[in-house]
């Protein structure tokens, strides 16, 4: 009968589950959170596991959940999304690159979102008196799958790849949302003038938090972040970076590591 089934999203391992040193966190980022991939004996074995997952999913599993879609086309789309990790969704440009229609692109992305393979992060809307970006940002959800689609083997290859910054951004977003309390609303903020916040969380009972994400050991905030905070007036402001120390960047903004940020969000679940 209706209402007698509860749905629980079972995500990959997150930063709180992969406890230990910062090196383990780096491994989680490179290999992703699927246990077989994360626990593989080597980076090469981990990559092979993820490549097999991608092929099996596209050829066997995806057709069970939606209309028959060419596996090659879906893989090319998934790879294009990986190359454009964290970019604003432009269905027309993707459609042109794949020689299919924009509505078909939308249908394929809907399927990848429903299968929890892709995240479509919506822009923050509201009566702010600003001209705001209306397109969502799109991320391949598991960082290990992202790196497999891009043929990135290990941390050295990732460090020199153009996707390193947006890969870290997507990794942080997934880790924070995996521990966020129920009914948390997640979005990003970008105005037409370029003021931007990577992640805006509306936490039940705890208000709006502004989170900027930087893959740097010495993060610096741009003017656009401060302008955006003036626009949306968050209760708390953070920069999540690749280090472990927590310290103030300014009177209103704290720098914090991803694991400690996840712990902080998890403690605000009530």
C-alpha positions in Angstrom: 0.0 0.0 0.0 1.0 3.6 -0.6 3.3 5.1 2.1 4.6 1.8 3.4 8.0 1.9 1.7 10.9 4.1 2.9 13.6 5.0 0.5 17.2 5.4 1.7 19.9 6.6 -0.6 22.9 4.4 -0.1 25.9 6.5 -1.3 29.5 5.5 -1.6 32.0 5.8 1.2 32.4 9.4 2.5 35.1 11.3 4.3 33.7 10.4 7.7 33.7 6.7 6.9 37.2 6.6 5.4 38.8 7.6 8.6 42.5 8.1 9.0 45.2 10.4 7.6 44.9 13.0 4.9 46.6 10.4 2.6 43.5 8.2 3.0 41.3 11.2 2.1 43.4 11.7 -1.0 43.0 8.0 -1.9 39.2 8.4 -1.4 39.2 11.4 -3.7 41.2 9.8 -6.5 39.6 6.3 -6.4 36.1 7.3 -5.3 33.8 5.8 -2.7 32.9 2.4 -4.1 34.4 0.0 -1.6 36.1 -2.3 -4.2 37.7 0.6 -5.9 38.8 2.4 -2.7 40.2 -0.8 -1.2 42.0 -2.1 -4.3 45.6 -3.2 -4.0 46.9 -0.6 -6.5 45.7 2.5 -8.4 45.8 0.4 -11.6 43.5 -2.2 -10.2 41.2 0.4 -8.8 41.0 2.1 -12.2 40.2 -1.2 -13.9 37.4 -1.9 -11.5 35.9 1.5 -12.2 36.2 1.1 -16.0 34.5 -2.3 -15.8 31.7 -0.7 -13.7 31.2 2.0 -16.3 31.0 -0.5 -19.2 28.7 -2.9 -17.3 26.4 -0.2 -16.1 26.0 1.3 -19.6 25.5 -2.0 -21.4 23.5 -4.0 -18.9 22.1 -1.9 -16.1 21.0 1.4 -17.7 18.7 -0.3 -20.3 16.7 -1.8 -17.4 15.8 1.6 -16.1 14.8 3.6 -19.1 14.2 3.5 -22.9 16.9 1.7 -24.9 19.7 4.2 -25.2 22.9 3.5 -27.2 25.7 2.7 -24.7 28.3 4.4 -26.8 26.3 7.7 -26.9 25.6 7.6 -23.2 29.3 7.0 -22.5 30.3 9.9 -24.7 27.8 12.1 -23.0 29.0 11.0 -19.5 32.6 11.7 -20.6 31.7 15.1 -21.9 30.0 15.9 -18.6 33.3 14.7 -16.9 35.3 17.1 -19.0 32.9 19.9 -18.0 32.7 18.9 -14.3 30.9 21.6 -12.4 30.0 23.7 -15.5 26.6 25.2 -16.2 24.5 22.8 -18.2 24.3 23.7 -21.8 22.1 21.1 -23.5 22.4 22.6 -26.9 26.2 22.5 -27.0 26.2 18.9 -25.7 23.6 18.0 -28.3 25.7 19.5 -31.1 28.8 17.6 -30.0 26.9 14.3 -30.0 24.7 15.0 -33.1 21.5 14.4 -31.2 18.7 16.8 -30.1 18.7 18.9 -27.0 15.5 17.2 -25.7 17.4 13.8 -26.0 20.3 15.2 -24.0 17.9 16.3 -21.3 16.3 12.9 -21.2 19.7 11.1 -21.0 20.8 13.5 -18.2 17.5 12.9 -16.3 18.3 9.2 -16.5 21.8 9.6 -15.1 20.5 11.8 -12.3 17.8 9.3 -11.4 20.5 6.6 -11.3 22.5 8.7 -8.9 25.4 8.9 -11.3 25.2 12.6 -12.0 24.2 15.5 -9.7 22.3 18.5 -11.1 22.9 21.3 -8.6 20.3 24.0 -9.0 21.0 27.8 -8.7 19.7 29.7 -5.7 16.6 31.7 -6.6 14.8 34.3 -4.7 13.7 37.9 -4.6 17.2 39.3 -4.3 16.9 42.1 -6.8 19.7 40.6 -8.9 20.0 39.0 -12.3 20.9 35.4 -11.5 22.1 32.5 -13.5 19.2 30.1 -14.1 21.0 27.0 -15.5 22.0 24.2 -13.1 25.6 23.0 -12.6 26.3 19.4 -13.4 28.7 17.0 -11.6 29.7 13.4 -12.1 28.9 12.4 -8.5 31.6 9.8 -7.6 35.0 11.3 -8.0 36.5 7.8 -8.9 34.1 7.4 -11.8 34.9 10.9 -12.9 38.6 10.1 -13.0 37.9 6.8 -14.8 35.9 8.6 -17.5 38.9 10.9 -18.0 41.5 8.0 -17.8 43.2 9.5 -14.8 45.2 6.8 -13.0 46.5 8.4 -9.8 47.1 11.5 -7.7 50.1 12.6 -9.8 48.0 12.6 -13.0 45.1 14.3 -11.3 47.3 17.1 -9.9 48.4 18.0 -13.4 45.0 17.7 -15.1 42.7 20.7 -15.9 39.8 19.1 -14.0 41.6 19.0 -10.6 39.9 22.1 -9.2 36.4 21.1 -10.2 37.0 17.5 -9.3 37.8 18.6 -5.8 34.7 20.8 -5.8 32.5 17.9 -6.7 34.2 15.6 -4.2 33.6 18.1 -1.4 30.0 18.7 -2.4 29.2 15.0 -2.4 30.8 14.5 1.0 29.0 17.3 2.6 25.6 16.4 1.1 26.1 12.8 2.1 26.0 13.8 5.8 23.6 16.7 5.6 20.4 16.4 7.6 17.1 15.5 6.0 15.3 18.4 4.2 18.6 20.3 3.7 18.3 22.3 0.5 21.5 22.6 -1.6 22.2 25.1 -4.4 24.8 27.4 -5.7 24.7 31.2 -6.2 25.9 33.1 -9.2 24.8 36.5 -10.3 25.0 38.0 -13.8 27.8 40.3 -12.5 29.9 37.3 -11.5 29.4 37.1 -7.7 29.4 33.4 -6.8 29.3 30.9 -4.0 30.0 27.2 -4.8 27.6 25.7 -2.4 24.7 27.2 -0.4 23.1 25.0 2.2 19.8 25.7 3.9 20.0 23.6 7.0 16.8 23.0 8.9 16.8 25.0 12.2 20.3 26.4 11.4 19.7 28.7 8.5 21.8 29.4 5.4 25.5 28.5 5.1 27.7 29.8 2.4 30.6 27.4 1.4 33.4 28.2 -1.0 35.6 25.3 -2.2 39.2 25.7 -3.0 41.8 23.1 -3.9 44.7 24.9 -2.3 46.6 24.7 1.0 46.5 28.5 1.2 43.0 29.4 0.0 42.2 33.0 -0.9 38.7 34.4 -1.4 37.8 36.5 -4.4 35.7 39.7 -4.2 32.8 37.9 -5.8 32.3 35.6 -2.8 32.0 38.6 -0.4 29.6 40.3 -2.8 27.5 37.2 -3.0 27.4 36.9 0.8 26.1 40.4 1.0 23.4 39.4 -1.5 22.2 36.3 0.4 23.1 37.1 4.0 24.2 33.6 5.2 24.4 32.9 8.9 27.8 31.2 8.5 30.6 31.3 5.9 33.3 28.8 5.2 36.1 27.9 2.7 36.6 24.2 2.4 40.2 23.5 1.3 42.6 20.6 1.0 44.3 21.1 4.3 43.4 20.0 7.8 43.8 23.0 10.0 40.8 25.2 10.9 41.5 28.9 11.1 39.8 32.3 10.4 40.4 33.9 7.0 38.5 37.0 8.0 36.2 38.0 10.9 33.3 36.2 9.1 34.9 33.4 7.2 36.6 30.2 8.4 38.9 27.9 6.4 38.2 24.3 7.2 39.1 20.8 5.9 36.5 18.6 4.2 36.4 16.0 7.0 35.9 18.6 9.7 33.3 20.4 7.7 31.4 17.1 7.2 31.6 16.5 11.0 30.3 20.0 11.6 27.3 19.6 9.3 26.6 16.1 10.7 26.4 17.6 14.2 23.8 20.1 13.0 21.4 17.4 12.1 19.0 18.3 14.9 
